[in-house]
């Protein structure tokens, strides 16, 4: 019996050695707006982020290939012809930027979109590469994520942590970024986290009245939901909060974009980003929303800046320790700063690092 089993076991081992390895073994998640991806429940950083364009989700091709097991030395870029070649387990994939034809082992396959190049990276919907390497791909609309895994073994999405919110009723709009609310019979003044609208009370800055009017229209007399961050109050005793218009399902980009009023102010161009640690939970998203508004010339980004004549690159900048804004020296608001609140900076970068935000009149 043993003499019979030994050759049989040897034959089975030989078969196993000769069989090709499973082409699809990893479970991968790419999420819109994130510069990281998840592979086998481990997070990996990227120097690029997944994005949406014309209703399609584009992932960074290099990181997609790496996540699907393509060795780094088998990811080749021909800069002259803008062609990418991937090789794994005897499968050769070639594609060119701006071409809707993908070649798998030299056989052409049509795609409905072409790869795009942005900031030194090539992007493509994940499905074409993943399926060529034996993977299954699905889209999860709730989390705005691309799910990739072996056939029938897609990664399981862990429930997004619920966002803890406090229900409040808006009793008064102070200005564009400050409101009074009633919370269970207690009155609170609430300052929005991460955003700064132009002044409309003690000073009147360009677009200040418009920002205040917009907040009045959207929030006055409404029920809102306040999310707190690490720092609960500012030095004036105001409650610091992210203001949700309805309870969010999670804290992802899609929910933030659709339901958070802080984000809405940025997207519509009524506010600038103002990041004050330790309240930085949505800082990256807020910066993204501001870039979008600037590119569209939305709101205050479409106003004509007031020139400051006679200013050169070596001029100092004047900060107001009370308002935490900084100005060019000949700005009308710089001239009105009380001596005790006057702070001088050599560069605008120095002012920003000190926590000051630029004046929206002189645009330092």
C-alpha positions as CSV (number, residue, x, y, z in Angstrom):
1,X,0.0,0.0,0.0
2,X,2.8,2.4,0.9
3,X,4.5,1.6,-2.3
4,X,1.4,2.6,-4.1
5,X,0.8,5.9,-2.2
6,X,4.3,7.2,-2.5
7,X,4.3,7.6,-6.3
8,X,0.7,8.9,-6.1
9,X,1.7,11.6,-3.7
10,X,4.7,12.5,-5.8
11,X,2.5,12.8,-8.8
12,X,0.1,15.1,-7.0
13,X,2.9,17.3,-5.8
14,X,4.2,17.6,-9.3
15,X,0.8,18.6,-10.6
16,X,0.5,21.3,-7.9
17,X,3.9,22.7,-8.8
18,X,3.1,22.8,-12.5
19,X,-0.3,24.4,-12.0
20,X,-0.3,28.2,-12.5
21,X,-0.8,30.3,-9.3
22,X,-4.3,31.8,-8.9
23,X,-4.2,35.0,-10.9
24,X,-6.5,36.8,-8.5
25,X,-5.7,36.5,-4.8
26,X,-6.0,40.0,-3.3
27,X,-9.0,41.9,-2.1
28,X,-8.7,45.6,-2.9
29,X,-10.8,48.8,-2.2
30,X,-10.3,52.2,-3.9
31,X,-12.4,55.0,-2.6
32,X,-13.2,58.3,-4.3
33,X,-11.2,61.2,-3.0
34,X,-8.8,59.1,-1.0
35,X,-5.0,59.1,-1.6
36,X,-4.8,55.6,-0.2
37,X,-6.2,52.2,-1.0
38,X,-7.0,49.1,1.1
39,X,-5.5,45.7,0.2
40,X,-6.3,42.7,2.3
41,X,-7.6,45.0,5.1
42,X,-4.3,46.9,5.1
43,X,-4.1,50.6,4.1
44,X,-1.5,51.6,1.6
45,X,-0.7,55.3,0.8
46,X,-0.6,56.7,-2.8
47,X,0.7,59.9,-4.2
48,X,-2.5,60.2,-6.2
49,X,-6.2,59.9,-5.5
50,X,-9.2,58.1,-7.1
51,X,-11.5,60.6,-8.8
52,X,-14.8,60.8,-10.8
53,X,-15.0,62.3,-14.3
54,X,-18.1,62.2,-16.5
55,X,-19.7,59.6,-14.3
56,X,-16.7,57.2,-14.4
57,X,-14.4,56.4,-11.5
58,X,-10.7,56.6,-12.4
59,X,-8.0,54.9,-10.2
60,X,-4.2,55.4,-10.4
61,X,-3.0,52.7,-12.8
62,X,0.3,52.0,-11.1
63,X,-1.3,51.4,-7.7
64,X,-4.0,49.4,-9.3
65,X,-1.5,47.1,-10.9
66,X,0.6,46.8,-7.7
67,X,-2.5,45.9,-5.7
68,X,-3.4,43.2,-8.2
69,X,0.0,41.6,-7.8
70,X,1.8,43.0,-10.8
71,X,5.5,43.3,-9.8
72,X,6.9,46.8,-9.8
73,X,9.6,45.9,-12.4
74,X,6.8,44.7,-14.7
75,X,5.1,48.0,-14.8
76,X,6.7,49.8,-17.7
77,X,6.0,53.3,-19.0
78,X,7.1,54.5,-22.5
79,X,7.1,58.2,-22.1
80,X,7.7,58.9,-25.8
81,X,4.6,57.0,-27.0
82,X,2.7,57.3,-23.6
83,X,2.2,53.5,-23.5
84,X,1.9,51.4,-20.3
85,X,2.8,47.7,-20.3
86,X,1.9,45.4,-17.5
87,X,3.1,41.8,-17.1
88,X,1.9,39.1,-14.7
89,X,1.7,35.3,-14.8
90,X,2.1,35.2,-18.6
91,X,-0.5,38.0,-19.2
92,X,0.8,41.0,-21.0
93,X,-1.4,44.1,-21.0
94,X,-0.7,47.3,-23.0
95,X,-2.6,50.5,-23.2
96,X,-2.0,54.0,-24.4
97,X,-3.1,57.4,-22.9
98,X,-6.0,58.7,-24.9
99,X,-6.7,55.4,-26.7
100,X,-9.8,53.4,-26.1
101,X,-8.2,50.1,-27.1
102,X,-6.6,47.8,-24.6
103,X,-4.4,44.9,-25.7
104,X,-4.3,41.7,-23.7
105,X,-1.7,39.3,-24.9
106,X,-1.6,41.4,-28.1
107,X,-5.4,40.9,-28.7
108,X,-7.3,44.2,-28.9
109,X,-10.2,44.9,-26.6
110,X,-12.4,48.0,-26.8
111,X,-13.0,50.3,-23.8
112,X,-15.7,52.9,-23.5
113,X,-13.2,55.5,-22.1
114,X,-9.5,56.1,-22.6
115,X,-6.8,56.3,-19.9
116,X,-6.0,59.9,-18.8
117,X,-2.8,61.4,-17.6
118,X,-2.9,63.9,-14.7
119,X,0.0,65.2,-12.6
120,X,2.4,62.6,-13.8
121,X,0.1,59.6,-13.2
122,X,-2.1,57.6,-15.6
123,X,-5.7,56.8,-14.5
124,X,-8.2,54.3,-15.8
125,X,-11.4,52.7,-14.6
126,X,-10.3,49.6,-12.7
127,X,-12.5,47.1,-14.5
128,X,-10.4,46.7,-17.6
129,X,-7.2,45.8,-15.9
130,X,-8.7,43.8,-13.1
131,X,-10.8,41.6,-15.3
132,X,-7.9,41.0,-17.6
133,X,-6.0,39.6,-14.6
134,X,-8.9,37.4,-13.5
135,X,-10.5,39.7,-10.9
136,X,-14.1,40.6,-10.3
137,X,-15.0,44.3,-9.9
138,X,-18.1,46.0,-8.4
139,X,-19.1,49.5,-7.4
140,X,-20.5,50.4,-4.0
141,X,-22.5,53.6,-4.3
142,X,-23.0,54.0,-0.5
143,X,-19.3,54.3,0.2
144,X,-18.2,55.6,-3.2
145,X,-15.8,52.7,-3.5
146,X,-14.5,50.3,-6.1
147,X,-14.4,46.7,-4.8
148,X,-11.9,44.3,-6.4
149,X,-11.4,40.6,-5.5
150,X,-11.3,37.0,-6.8
151,X,-14.5,35.9,-8.4
152,X,-17.1,35.5,-5.7
153,X,-14.7,36.8,-3.0
154,X,-15.1,40.6,-3.1
155,X,-13.8,42.5,0.0
156,X,-16.4,42.9,2.7
157,X,-17.1,46.5,3.6
158,X,-17.0,47.3,7.2
159,X,-19.8,49.5,8.3
160,X,-18.7,53.2,8.3
161,X,-18.5,54.6,11.8
162,X,-21.7,56.5,12.5
163,X,-21.2,60.3,12.9
164,X,-22.2,61.5,16.4
165,X,-24.4,64.6,16.1
166,X,-26.3,66.9,18.4
167,X,-29.7,68.1,17.2
168,X,-30.1,71.9,17.4
169,X,-32.5,74.6,16.3
170,X,-31.1,77.8,14.7
171,X,-32.5,80.8,16.4
172,X,-30.3,83.5,14.8
173,X,-27.7,83.9,12.1
174,X,-24.9,86.1,13.3
175,X,-22.9,86.2,10.1
176,X,-21.8,83.8,7.4
177,X,-20.0,81.4,9.7
178,X,-21.6,81.9,13.1
179,X,-25.1,81.0,14.3
180,X,-27.1,80.9,17.6
181,X,-28.9,77.7,18.4
182,X,-31.1,76.2,21.0
183,X,-30.1,72.7,22.2
184,X,-32.6,71.2,24.6
185,X,-33.5,74.6,26.0
186,X,-29.9,75.8,26.2
187,X,-28.7,78.7,24.0
188,X,-25.3,78.3,22.3
189,X,-23.3,80.4,19.9
190,X,-21.8,78.1,17.3
191,X,-18.8,78.9,15.1
192,X,-18.4,76.7,12.0
193,X,-15.2,74.6,12.0
194,X,-12.7,74.8,9.1
195,X,-14.2,77.7,7.2
196,X,-14.0,81.5,7.3
197,X,-16.5,83.8,5.5
198,X,-15.8,87.5,4.8
199,X,-16.6,89.9,7.6
200,X,-20.1,91.4,7.6
201,X,-20.5,92.9,11.1
202,X,-17.7,95.1,12.6
203,X,-16.0,95.2,9.2
204,X,-17.6,94.7,5.8
205,X,-15.3,92.8,3.4
206,X,-16.1,91.9,-0.2
207,X,-18.7,89.2,-0.4
208,X,-19.3,89.4,3.4
209,X,-23.0,90.5,3.1
210,X,-23.6,87.9,0.4
211,X,-22.2,85.1,2.6
212,X,-24.3,86.2,5.6
213,X,-27.4,86.4,3.5
214,X,-26.7,82.9,2.2
215,X,-26.4,81.4,5.6
216,X,-29.5,83.3,6.7
217,X,-31.5,81.8,3.8
218,X,-30.2,78.3,4.4
219,X,-30.2,78.0,8.2
220,X,-32.4,80.5,10.0
221,X,-35.3,78.7,11.7
222,X,-34.0,75.3,10.6
223,X,-33.1,72.2,12.6
224,X,-29.5,71.2,12.1
225,X,-27.2,68.5,13.4
226,X,-23.9,69.5,15.0
227,X,-20.7,67.3,14.9
228,X,-18.0,68.3,17.3
229,X,-14.2,67.7,16.8
230,X,-11.2,67.4,19.2
231,X,-11.5,71.0,20.3
232,X,-15.0,71.7,21.6
233,X,-14.8,75.5,22.2
234,X,-12.7,78.5,21.1
235,X,-11.2,81.2,23.3
236,X,-14.5,83.1,23.1
237,X,-16.5,80.2,24.5
238,X,-18.2,79.5,21.2
239,X,-19.1,75.9,20.5
240,X,-17.1,74.7,17.4
241,X,-19.0,72.4,15.1
242,X,-19.5,71.0,11.6
243,X,-23.1,71.8,10.7
244,X,-25.0,69.0,9.0
245,X,-28.3,69.8,7.3
246,X,-29.6,66.3,7.9
247,X,-28.1,63.3,9.8
248,X,-25.3,61.8,7.8
249,X,-25.0,58.1,7.2
250,X,-21.2,58.3,7.4
251,X,-18.4,60.8,7.2
252,X,-17.3,60.1,3.7
253,X,-16.9,62.6,0.9
254,X,-20.3,61.9,-0.7
255,X,-22.2,62.6,2.5
256,X,-20.0,65.6,3.4
257,X,-20.5,67.1,0.0
258,X,-24.3,66.6,0.0
259,X,-25.2,67.3,3.6
260,X,-22.6,69.4,5.4
261,X,-23.2,73.2,5.4
262,X,-19.5,74.0,6.1
263,X,-18.7,72.1,2.9
264,X,-21.5,73.9,1.0
265,X,-20.1,77.3,1.9
266,X,-16.7,76.3,0.4
267,X,-18.2,74.7,-2.7
268,X,-20.4,77.7,-3.4
269,X,-17.6,80.2,-2.9
270,X,-18.9,81.9,0.2
271,X,-16.0,80.9,2.4
272,X,-12.3,80.1,2.5
273,X,-10.6,77.2,4.3
274,X,-9.4,78.1,7.8
275,X,-7.8,75.1,9.5
276,X,-7.2,75.5,13.2
277,X,-5.7,72.4,14.9
278,X,-6.7,70.1,16.6
279,X,-10.0,70.4,14.6
280,X,-8.7,68.9,11.3
281,X,-11.0,65.9,10.6
282,X,-12.3,67.3,7.2
283,X,-9.3,69.5,6.4
284,X,-8.2,67.6,3.3
285,X,-11.8,67.5,1.9
286,X,-12.3,71.2,2.6
287,X,-9.1,72.0,0.7
288,X,-10.4,70.0,-2.2
289,X,-13.8,71.7,-2.2
290,X,-12.1,75.2,-2.1
291,X,-10.0,74.2,-5.1
292,X,-13.1,73.3,-7.0
293,X,-14.7,76.6,-6.2
294,X,-11.7,78.6,-7.3
295,X,-11.5,76.7,-10.6
296,X,-15.1,77.6,-11.2
297,X,-14.7,81.3,-10.0
298,X,-17.6,80.6,-7.7
299,X,-18.7,83.3,-5.3
300,X,-15.9,85.4,-3.8
301,X,-13.4,83.8,-6.1
302,X,-15.1,85.5,-9.0
303,X,-14.8,89.0,-7.5
304,X,-12.2,91.4,-8.8
305,X,-9.4,91.8,-6.2
306,X,-8.6,95.4,-5.2
307,X,-5.0,96.1,-6.2
308,X,-2.5,97.4,-3.7
309,X,-0.2,99.8,-5.6
310,X,3.4,100.2,-4.7
311,X,3.7,96.8,-3.0
312,X,6.7,94.7,-3.9
313,X,7.6,91.1,-3.0
314,X,9.9,92.2,-0.2
315,X,7.2,94.1,1.7
316,X,6.2,93.0,5.2
317,X,2.7,91.9,6.1
318,X,0.6,93.2,8.9
319,X,-1.5,91.0,11.0
320,X,-4.4,91.7,13.4
321,X,-4.0,89.7,16.6
322,X,-7.7,90.2,17.3
323,X,-9.2,89.1,14.0
324,X,-6.3,86.7,13.0
325,X,-6.2,88.2,9.5
326,X,-3.1,89.6,7.8
327,X,-2.8,92.4,5.2
328,X,-0.5,94.2,2.8
329,X,0.9,97.3,4.6
330,X,-1.1,99.8,2.6
331,X,-4.4,97.9,2.9
332,X,-7.1,100.1,4.3
333,X,-7.8,97.6,7.0
334,X,-4.1,97.3,8.0
335,X,-4.2,101.1,8.7
336,X,-7.1,100.6,11.1
337,X,-5.4,98.0,13.3
338,X,-4.9,99.2,16.9
339,X,-1.2,99.3,17.9
340,X,-1.7,96.7,20.5
341,X,-3.1,94.2,18.0
342,X,-0.6,94.9,15.3
343,X,1.8,92.0,14.3
344,X,4.4,92.2,11.6
345,X,5.5,89.3,9.4
346,X,8.3,89.1,6.9
347,X,6.4,86.8,4.5
348,X,2.9,85.7,3.9
349,X,4.0,82.1,4.6
350,X,5.1,83.1,8.1
351,X,1.7,84.7,8.7
352,X,-0.2,81.5,7.6
353,X,2.0,79.3,9.8
354,X,1.1,81.6,12.7
355,X,-2.5,80.8,12.1
356,X,-3.5,84.0,10.3
357,X,-5.7,84.1,7.2
358,X,-5.3,86.5,4.3
359,X,-7.4,89.6,4.0
360,X,-10.0,89.3,1.2
361,X,-9.7,92.9,0.2
362,X,-5.9,93.3,-0.5
363,X,-5.4,89.6,-1.2
364,X,-1.8,89.4,0.3
